[in-house]
Amino acid sequence: MVQAKKIILYMVVVFVLYTIITSPARSADLVQVGFEGISNAAKSVGQFMTELVS
């Protein structure tokens, strides 16, 4: 079971590296979208906490 997880992890890493190398612009767009999502989630949590305290 551990061996299978390790193989899958290696496959995912190779796929991510291949994607970055073959289309760096698209990869940059995806990273930007991910960070925007994290930022929006953090802002929402902050707003929720502010509303709780107020």
C-alpha positions as CSV (number, residue, x, y, z in Angstrom):
1,M,0.0,0.0,0.0
2,V,2.8,2.4,0.9
3,Q,4.6,1.5,-2.3
4,A,1.5,2.4,-4.4
5,K,1.1,5.8,-2.7
6,K,4.8,6.5,-3.4
7,I,4.4,5.6,-7.1
8,I,1.2,7.8,-7.4
9,L,3.0,10.7,-5.7
10,Y,5.9,10.4,-8.1
11,M,3.5,10.3,-11.1
12,V,1.8,13.5,-9.9
13,V,5.1,15.3,-9.4
14,V,6.2,14.3,-12.9
15,F,2.9,15.4,-14.4
16,V,3.1,18.8,-12.6
17,L,6.7,19.3,-13.8
18,Y,5.7,18.3,-17.3
19,T,2.8,20.8,-17.3
20,I,5.0,23.6,-16.0
21,I,7.7,23.0,-18.6
22,T,5.4,22.6,-21.6
23,S,3.0,25.5,-20.8
24,P,4.4,27.9,-18.2
25,A,1.9,30.7,-19.0
26,R,-1.0,28.4,-18.3
27,S,0.7,27.1,-15.1
28,A,1.2,30.7,-13.9
29,D,-2.5,31.4,-14.6
30,L,-3.5,28.4,-12.5
31,V,-1.3,29.4,-9.6
32,Q,-2.7,32.9,-9.7
33,V,-6.3,31.5,-9.6
34,G,-5.3,29.3,-6.7
35,F,-3.8,32.2,-4.7
36,E,-6.8,34.4,-5.4
37,G,-9.1,31.6,-4.1
38,I,-7.0,31.3,-0.9
39,S,-7.0,35.1,-0.5
40,N,-10.8,35.3,-1.0
41,A,-11.3,32.5,1.6
42,A,-9.1,34.3,4.1
43,K,-11.0,37.6,3.6
44,S,-14.3,35.8,4.0
45,V,-13.1,34.2,7.3
46,G,-11.8,37.6,8.5
47,Q,-15.1,39.3,7.6
48,F,-17.0,36.5,9.4
49,M,-14.9,36.9,12.5
50,T,-15.4,40.7,12.4
51,E,-19.2,40.2,12.2
52,L,-19.1,37.8,15.1
53,V,-17.2,40.2,17.4
54,S,-19.3,43.3,16.4
